[in-house]
């Protein structure tokens, strides 16, 4: 439905650009998404509702400015004016203006790209998730008992590997655990 609506919009409103626009319907595939994000200049996430969007974190981690809607957990990821722009759902004029700014202002794009790459914790990237899963798989396969003592899996893996977080490295907020009585 979205594909058909997009094609109809292009045909009706910008037929002179039709040859320059590529619209693709693609299966969900992490490798394909990684390739697209890695080669993108700007990433859009224009959902009308959303949770914490991993694709947004992946794009930011790769240094891609993100233009996204102010819904769900996205405002926790995109810092308006720093690593991207936040818009109200359906505000296509704001999206177009921000796209134009990022395409035509190299200094702005470069600043946002640099900030984006360092504004996201590795914990939410594919690499950070893989570290946690491999650590768990190794421990469970060897029969070791895991006792987190309030630590996150990522923290336990990094502790064991003797790779502590650096002072400027981003981490997700750690919540204090309530003491049991």
Phi, psi and omega in degrees: 000313180296318178301312181297319178296319179297314181296320179295321179296314180299314181299319184280315191260339181211056181298334179290341179261355186309319182291341181264355184252130176246116177248126184233142170258115186238144173293154175293127183202118183300321181293320178294316178300317178300317179296314180298312180295318181298331182258003180279154174265323180215147178242137177250138172225092190253050180289157172263344170205148187194159172262218172277112190269110182299323180300326178294314178298318179299316180297314180297316180300329178275006177077029179256121174300144183239132171254121187217162179277153180277067180228152175052227182272000183299319178297345173282342184257314182268122178262104188308124178085354180250303179242008179167197180226144176251137180229160174287146177305133178086357181275076184292333178293317178296318178301312181299318179296317179292321176300315180299316178302313183288331178281329187256346182247091183301320180298316178298313180300315181296319179296315180293321179298314180296315180293319180303315184297333181252005184264000184239137178288142175299340182300331184262002180271169177301320180296314179297319177295319179298318178304312181297315181294318179295320178299311179299316181299316180298314182294315182290322179294329180272000177080009179289145177273129178266126176235096187292334182047043177082358180274153172279155180302318180300320179295318179297318180296316181291323176300312182295326180279356182059045177237080182289160175293137176281163184296335180255004182280131180288141174224150173294149179301136176263131180264139177292139178273141179288137177287141178271141180253000000 
